[in-house]
């Protein structure tokens, strides 16, 4: 194997290693993003539930004030 072929093989191997590492990192980032989306969705659901409870309480107290 000539010097050029060895150099090409070395560069090809480095490229494949980098490609594999990049793919693994991308998969990890995609999983992290999905997790954050789920977490934010859960937080949003909780905020909406809290807002609904506050609105119900406000309606109850408002009706009580009108009775007085």
C-alpha positions as CSV (number, residue, x, y, z in Angstrom):
1,X,0.0,0.0,0.0
2,X,1.5,3.3,-1.1
3,X,1.8,6.4,1.1
4,X,-1.2,8.1,-0.6
5,X,-3.4,5.1,-0.1
6,X,-2.4,5.0,3.6
7,X,-3.2,8.7,4.0
8,X,-6.6,8.2,2.3
9,X,-7.4,5.2,4.5
10,X,-6.5,7.2,7.6
11,X,-8.6,10.2,6.6
12,X,-11.5,7.9,5.7
13,X,-11.3,6.2,9.1
14,X,-11.2,9.6,10.8
15,X,-14.2,10.7,8.8
16,X,-16.2,7.6,9.7
17,X,-15.3,7.9,13.4
18,X,-16.3,11.6,13.4
19,X,-19.5,10.7,11.5
20,X,-20.4,8.0,14.1
21,X,-19.7,10.4,17.0
22,X,-21.8,13.1,15.4
23,X,-24.7,10.8,14.8
24,X,-24.6,9.6,18.4
25,X,-24.5,13.1,19.7
26,X,-27.4,14.1,17.5
27,X,-29.5,11.2,18.8
28,X,-28.7,12.3,22.3
29,X,-29.7,15.9,21.6
30,X,-32.9,14.7,19.9
31,X,-33.8,12.7,23.0
32,X,-33.0,15.6,25.3
33,X,-35.2,17.9,23.1
34,X,-38.1,15.4,23.3
35,X,-37.7,15.2,27.0
36,X,-37.8,19.0,27.3
37,X,-40.9,19.2,25.1
38,X,-42.6,16.7,27.3
39,X,-41.5,18.5,30.5
40,X,-42.7,21.9,29.1
41,X,-46.0,20.3,28.0
42,X,-46.6,19.0,31.5
43,X,-45.8,22.4,33.0
44,X,-48.2,24.1,30.6
45,X,-50.9,21.6,31.5
46,X,-50.4,22.3,35.2
47,X,-50.5,26.1,34.6
48,X,-53.8,25.7,32.7
49,X,-55.2,23.6,35.4
50,X,-54.2,26.2,38.0
51,X,-55.6,29.0,36.0
52,X,-58.9,27.1,35.7
53,X,-59.0,26.6,39.4
54,X,-58.4,30.3,40.0
55,X,-61.1,31.2,37.6
56,X,-63.5,28.8,39.3
57,X,-62.6,30.3,42.7
58,X,-63.0,33.8,41.4
59,X,-66.5,33.0,40.1
60,X,-67.5,31.5,43.4
61,X,-66.3,34.5,45.4
62,X,-67.8,36.9,42.9
63,X,-71.2,35.2,43.3
64,X,-70.9,35.3,47.1
65,X,-70.1,39.0,47.0
66,X,-73.3,39.6,44.9
67,X,-75.3,37.7,47.5
68,X,-74.1,40.0,50.3
